[in-house]
């Protein structure tokens, strides 16, 4: 079965060759559509198999699905989440104060339960922190408080591009750069010469912000796509933006993590095929713990992966970084939606027997995620839109 990397190489070679149109062009296009459909069918089957596995083997996940199904049928739930999205988009006034307080509570809860922000370095070394989506900066602020004297590098969207106001204080030890990390082409392995001149944002891609060998003890990857940033994005990649952002955070974060360091990564839907595959990657190179806060966002599917003692220079880690960069390249520069779908659907295609994979790794995911599912189910049952009927 073709892997993601093989699919990307084939796609790149096909584009570089660019043969002239032939009488068989229609047949070639039909074959491409069939191959894409086959890959999509496999991907969709794998997604269903993962969900089915947890439904059949974990009572906590079954309970969550039952509660979630009830919530989906509620018009009050639609209004509730629409209002939350509106508040997040506005990000001003009273909403800002509430959100900041909630994120402070989440950071404190996370530290108390997982010690995720604690950096262990020799007394002669300065703890270093990388925050790839810093604003408003409450996690970074807490990490600096935990690690006295730490230095930090953070990136965040400029406010005029839809970013949040920064609350953390900048200084000699805290350097915050205002830019879109998904446009760091050189850091993601793409040279100026490789950027297609016809790309709508060809002039917006940026040179390297990291220098060779630059590493950090703690990397925070909790960024999410902001709807306020939509006017500044190319329309063709709108549906890929969440993937591009996560891929950028993962690739740059792991690439610049000191061996033995910690990564904190915001993820969604533990039961999804993509998430399970990502967890599998990190369990091979680190000690993984999952954390879902009770103090905020409990009704949502979001949770945090805390990967400690990450062996960032192991072959598996290096290979993962290269693969994430390649997929980012396709998501960023491939304007043909069908070709993007073709590559996207090959994620996990290197696992020939998904059933065997789930028998081996499924119990570990369920063990790690049981509290994640329980917390969300409890919160949904207590949600105001559920009490209304």
C-alpha positions as CSV (number, residue, x, y, z in Angstrom):
1,X,0.0,0.0,0.0
2,X,1.4,3.4,-1.0
3,X,2.6,5.6,1.9
4,X,2.2,9.4,2.3
5,X,5.8,10.0,1.4
6,X,5.6,7.8,-1.7
7,X,2.4,9.6,-2.8
8,X,4.1,13.0,-2.3
9,X,7.1,12.0,-4.3
10,X,5.0,10.7,-7.1
11,X,2.9,13.8,-7.1
12,X,6.1,16.0,-7.2
13,X,7.6,14.0,-10.1
14,X,4.3,14.1,-12.0
15,X,4.2,17.9,-11.7
16,X,7.8,18.4,-12.7
17,X,7.4,16.2,-15.7
18,X,4.3,18.0,-17.0
19,X,3.8,16.1,-20.2
20,X,2.0,17.8,-23.1
21,X,-1.7,17.0,-23.4
22,X,-2.5,13.8,-25.2
23,X,-5.6,12.0,-26.6
24,X,-5.5,9.9,-23.4
25,X,-5.7,13.0,-21.1
26,X,-9.4,12.2,-20.3
27,X,-8.5,8.6,-19.5
28,X,-5.6,9.7,-17.3
29,X,-7.8,12.1,-15.5
30,X,-10.4,9.4,-14.9
31,X,-7.7,7.1,-13.6
32,X,-6.6,9.8,-11.2
33,X,-10.1,10.2,-10.0
34,X,-10.5,6.5,-9.4
35,X,-7.2,6.4,-7.5
36,X,-8.3,9.3,-5.4
37,X,-11.7,7.7,-4.7
38,X,-10.0,4.4,-3.7
39,X,-7.7,6.3,-1.3
40,X,-10.7,8.2,0.1
41,X,-12.6,4.9,0.5
42,X,-9.7,3.4,2.5
43,X,-9.4,6.5,4.6
44,X,-13.1,6.6,5.4
45,X,-13.1,2.9,6.2
46,X,-10.3,3.4,8.6
47,X,-12.1,6.3,10.3
48,X,-15.1,4.1,10.8
49,X,-13.1,1.2,12.1
50,X,-11.5,3.4,14.7
51,X,-14.8,4.7,15.9
52,X,-16.3,1.2,15.9
53,X,-13.4,-0.2,17.9
54,X,-13.8,2.3,20.7
55,X,-17.6,1.9,20.7
56,X,-17.2,-1.9,21.1
57,X,-14.4,-1.8,23.6
58,X,-14.9,1.3,25.9
59,X,-17.9,2.0,27.9
60,X,-16.8,5.6,28.5
61,X,-16.7,6.4,24.8
62,X,-20.1,4.8,24.3
63,X,-21.5,7.0,27.0
64,X,-19.9,10.1,25.4
65,X,-21.4,9.2,22.0
66,X,-24.9,8.8,23.6
67,X,-24.7,12.2,25.3
68,X,-23.2,13.9,22.3
69,X,-25.9,12.5,20.0
70,X,-28.5,14.0,22.3
71,X,-26.8,17.3,22.3
72,X,-26.5,17.4,18.5
73,X,-30.3,17.2,18.3
74,X,-30.8,20.3,20.5
75,X,-31.4,23.7,18.9
76,X,-30.2,25.2,22.2
77,X,-26.9,23.5,21.6
78,X,-26.6,25.2,18.2
79,X,-27.2,28.6,19.8
80,X,-24.8,27.8,22.6
81,X,-21.8,27.0,20.4
82,X,-22.6,29.8,17.9
83,X,-22.5,32.2,20.8
84,X,-19.2,30.8,21.9
85,X,-17.7,31.2,18.4
86,X,-18.9,34.7,18.3
87,X,-17.3,35.5,21.6
88,X,-14.0,33.9,20.5
89,X,-14.0,35.9,17.3
90,X,-14.6,39.2,19.0
91,X,-11.9,38.6,21.6
92,X,-12.5,42.0,23.2
93,X,-13.9,43.6,26.4
94,X,-15.5,41.4,28.9
95,X,-15.0,38.4,26.8
96,X,-11.2,38.9,26.9
97,X,-11.2,39.1,30.6
98,X,-13.3,35.9,30.9
99,X,-11.2,34.0,28.4
100,X,-7.9,35.1,30.0
101,X,-9.1,33.9,33.4
102,X,-10.2,30.6,32.0
103,X,-6.9,30.0,30.3
104,X,-5.0,30.8,33.5
105,X,-7.2,28.3,35.3
106,X,-6.5,25.7,32.6
107,X,-2.7,26.3,32.8
108,X,-2.8,26.0,36.6
109,X,-4.9,22.8,36.4
110,X,-2.6,21.3,33.7
111,X,0.5,22.1,35.7
112,X,-1.0,20.6,38.9
113,X,-2.0,17.4,37.2
114,X,0.8,16.8,34.7
115,X,3.8,19.1,35.6
116,X,3.8,19.9,31.9
117,X,5.4,23.3,32.3
118,X,8.2,22.1,34.6
119,X,11.6,22.2,32.9
120,X,14.5,20.2,34.3
121,X,17.9,21.7,33.4
122,X,21.2,21.9,35.1
123,X,21.5,24.9,37.4
124,X,24.0,26.5,35.1
125,X,21.7,26.4,32.1
126,X,18.8,28.8,31.3
127,X,15.4,27.0,30.7
128,X,14.2,27.8,27.2
129,X,10.6,27.9,25.9
130,X,9.1,28.0,22.4
131,X,5.5,29.1,22.0
132,X,4.4,28.7,18.4
133,X,1.0,30.4,18.7
134,X,1.6,32.6,21.7
135,X,-1.2,35.2,22.0
136,X,-2.8,35.9,24.3
137,X,0.1,34.2,26.1
138,X,-1.4,32.8,29.3
139,X,0.3,29.4,28.9
140,X,3.6,31.1,28.2
141,X,3.1,33.4,31.1
142,X,2.5,30.4,33.4
143,X,5.5,28.5,32.0
144,X,7.8,31.4,32.7
145,X,6.4,31.7,36.2
146,X,7.1,28.0,36.9
147,X,10.6,28.3,35.4
148,X,12.2,31.4,37.0
149,X,14.8,33.0,34.7
150,X,13.6,31.2,31.6
151,X,14.0,32.7,28.2
152,X,11.2,32.4,25.6
153,X,10.6,32.8,21.9
154,X,7.0,33.2,20.8
155,X,5.1,33.7,17.5
156,X,1.7,35.0,17.0
157,X,-0.6,36.5,14.3
158,X,-0.5,40.3,14.1
159,X,-3.6,41.9,15.5
160,X,-4.5,43.5,12.2
161,X,-4.5,40.0,10.6
162,X,-7.0,38.7,13.1
163,X,-4.7,37.8,16.0
164,X,-5.4,38.2,19.7
165,X,-4.0,41.0,21.9
166,X,-0.9,39.9,23.7
167,X,-1.0,39.8,27.5
168,X,2.4,38.4,28.3
169,X,5.0,41.1,28.9
170,X,7.8,41.2,26.4
171,X,11.4,41.9,27.6
172,X,15.0,40.9,27.3
173,X,14.2,37.3,28.0
174,X,10.9,37.1,26.2
175,X,10.9,37.7,22.4
176,X,7.6,37.7,20.6
177,X,7.5,37.9,16.8
178,X,4.2,38.9,15.0
179,X,3.8,36.7,12.0
180,X,1.9,33.8,10.5
181,X,4.0,30.6,11.2
182,X,2.3,28.7,8.4
183,X,4.2,31.0,6.0
184,X,7.6,30.1,7.3
185,X,8.6,28.4,4.0
186,X,12.3,28.2,4.6
187,X,12.0,26.8,8.1
188,X,9.6,24.2,6.5
189,X,12.1,23.2,4.0
190,X,11.1,25.2,0.9
191,X,13.5,27.6,-0.7
192,X,12.6,30.8,-2.5
193,X,13.2,29.1,-5.9
194,X,10.7,26.4,-5.1
195,X,7.8,28.8,-4.3
196,X,5.5,28.8,-7.4
197,X,5.5,32.4,-8.7
198,X,1.8,32.1,-9.5
199,X,0.9,31.4,-5.9
200,X,-1.5,34.1,-4.6
201,X,0.8,34.6,-1.6
202,X,4.2,34.1,-3.3
203,X,5.5,37.3,-1.9
204,X,4.3,36.6,1.7
205,X,6.3,33.5,2.4
206,X,9.1,34.2,4.9
207,X,12.8,33.4,5.3
208,X,14.1,31.3,8.2
209,X,13.3,32.5,11.8
210,X,15.2,29.6,13.4
211,X,19.0,29.0,13.1
212,X,20.6,25.6,12.8
213,X,20.8,23.8,16.0
214,X,18.4,26.1,17.9
215,X,16.6,24.0,20.4
216,X,14.2,24.6,23.3
217,X,13.3,22.6,26.5
218,X,9.6,23.2,26.3
219,X,7.5,23.7,23.2
220,X,3.9,24.9,23.3
221,X,1.7,24.0,20.3
222,X,-1.8,25.1,21.2
223,X,-2.7,27.3,18.2
224,X,-6.1,27.1,16.4
225,X,-7.3,28.6,13.1
226,X,-9.0,31.9,13.7
227,X,-12.0,32.9,11.6
228,X,-10.9,36.6,11.9
229,X,-7.8,35.6,9.9
230,X,-9.9,34.2,6.9
231,X,-9.7,37.4,4.8
232,X,-6.0,37.1,4.8
233,X,-5.9,33.5,3.5
234,X,-6.0,32.2,-0.1
235,X,-9.4,30.7,-0.8
236,X,-8.1,27.5,-2.4
237,X,-6.5,26.3,0.9
238,X,-9.3,27.4,3.3
239,X,-10.3,23.9,4.0
240,X,-6.7,22.9,4.7
241,X,-5.8,25.7,7.1
242,X,-6.3,23.7,10.3
243,X,-4.0,20.9,8.9
244,X,-1.4,23.5,7.8
245,X,-1.3,25.1,11.2
246,X,-1.0,21.8,13.1
247,X,1.6,20.5,10.7
248,X,3.7,23.6,11.1
249,X,3.5,23.5,14.8
250,X,4.4,19.8,14.9
251,X,7.2,20.0,12.4
252,X,8.9,23.2,13.8
253,X,8.2,22.2,17.4
254,X,9.7,18.7,17.2
255,X,12.5,19.9,14.9
256,X,13.6,22.4,17.5
257,X,13.0,20.5,20.7
258,X,16.0,19.5,22.8
259,X,16.3,15.7,23.2
260,X,14.5,14.9,26.5
261,X,12.3,18.0,26.2
262,X,8.5,18.4,26.5
263,X,5.8,19.2,23.9
264,X,2.3,20.4,24.8
265,X,0.0,19.9,21.8
266,X,-3.7,20.9,21.5
267,X,-5.7,18.2,19.7
268,X,-9.3,17.4,19.0
269,X,-11.5,14.2,18.8
270,X,-9.4,11.5,20.4
271,X,-11.3,8.9,18.5
272,X,-10.4,10.3,15.1
273,X,-8.0,8.3,12.8
274,X,-5.6,11.2,12.4
275,X,-5.3,11.7,16.1
276,X,-4.7,8.1,16.9
277,X,-2.0,8.0,14.3
278,X,-0.3,11.1,15.8
279,X,-0.5,9.6,19.3
280,X,1.1,6.4,17.9
281,X,4.0,8.5,16.5
282,X,4.7,10.2,19.8
283,X,4.4,7.1,21.9
284,X,7.3,5.7,19.9
285,X,9.6,8.6,20.8
286,X,8.3,9.9,24.2
287,X,6.2,9.4,27.3
288,X,2.7,10.5,26.5
289,X,0.0,11.7,28.8
290,X,-3.4,13.2,27.8
291,X,-5.0,16.0,29.7
292,X,-8.5,17.5,29.4
293,X,-9.3,20.4,31.7
294,X,-12.4,20.6,33.8
295,X,-12.0,24.3,34.3
296,X,-12.6,25.3,30.6
297,X,-13.7,23.9,27.2
298,X,-14.9,20.8,28.9
299,X,-17.9,20.3,26.6
300,X,-15.7,20.4,23.5
301,X,-13.7,17.5,22.1
302,X,-10.4,19.3,22.6
303,X,-7.6,18.0,24.8
304,X,-3.9,18.3,25.3
305,X,-1.2,15.8,24.5
306,X,1.7,16.1,27.0
307,X,4.8,14.4,25.4
308,X,7.7,14.3,27.9
309,X,11.3,13.0,27.5
310,X,10.9,13.4,23.7
311,X,13.7,11.7,21.8
312,X,13.6,14.4,19.1
313,X,16.7,13.1,17.2
314,X,15.6,9.5,16.9
315,X,15.1,8.3,13.3
316,X,11.3,8.0,13.9
317,X,11.2,11.6,15.1
318,X,13.3,12.9,12.2
319,X,11.1,10.9,9.7
320,X,7.9,12.4,11.2
321,X,9.2,15.9,10.9
322,X,10.1,15.3,7.2
323,X,6.7,13.8,6.5
324,X,4.8,16.7,8.2
325,X,6.9,19.2,6.2
326,X,6.1,17.4,2.9
327,X,2.4,17.3,3.6
328,X,2.5,21.0,4.6
329,X,4.2,21.7,1.2
330,X,1.4,20.0,-0.7
331,X,-1.4,21.7,1.4
332,X,0.3,25.1,0.9
333,X,1.2,25.0,-2.8
334,X,-1.1,22.5,-4.5
335,X,-4.0,24.5,-5.9
336,X,-5.6,21.4,-7.4
337,X,-8.1,20.2,-4.8
338,X,-8.2,16.7,-6.2
339,X,-4.5,16.2,-6.0
340,X,-4.4,17.5,-2.4
341,X,-7.2,15.1,-1.5
342,X,-5.2,12.3,-3.1
343,X,-2.2,12.9,-0.9
344,X,-4.3,13.8,2.2
345,X,-6.1,10.5,2.0
346,X,-2.9,8.5,2.1
347,X,-2.3,9.4,5.7
348,X,-2.1,6.1,7.5
349,X,-1.9,4.1,4.3
350,X,1.4,2.5,5.5
351,X,-0.6,0.5,8.0
352,X,-1.7,-2.6,6.0
353,X,-4.0,-4.1,8.7
354,X,-5.9,-1.5,10.6
355,X,-7.7,-4.1,12.7
356,X,-4.4,-5.6,13.9
357,X,-3.1,-2.0,14.5
358,X,-6.2,-1.3,16.7
359,X,-5.9,-4.6,18.6
360,X,-2.3,-3.6,19.4
361,X,-2.6,0.1,20.1
362,X,-6.3,0.6,20.7
363,X,-6.2,-0.4,24.4
364,X,-3.4,2.1,25.1
365,X,-5.4,4.9,23.5
366,X,-8.5,4.0,25.5
367,X,-6.4,3.9,28.7
368,X,-4.9,7.3,28.0
369,X,-8.1,8.8,26.9
370,X,-10.7,7.4,29.3
371,X,-10.6,10.5,31.5
372,X,-10.8,12.8,28.4
373,X,-14.0,11.1,27.3
374,X,-15.4,11.1,30.9
375,X,-14.8,14.8,31.4
376,X,-16.5,15.8,28.2
377,X,-19.5,13.5,28.8
378,X,-19.9,14.9,32.4
379,X,-19.7,18.5,31.1
380,X,-22.2,17.8,28.3
381,X,-24.7,16.3,30.7
382,X,-24.4,19.4,32.9
383,X,-24.6,21.9,30.0
384,X,-27.5,24.3,30.0
385,X,-28.7,23.3,26.6
386,X,-29.0,19.7,27.8
387,X,-31.0,20.6,30.9
388,X,-33.5,22.4,28.7
389,X,-34.5,19.2,27.2
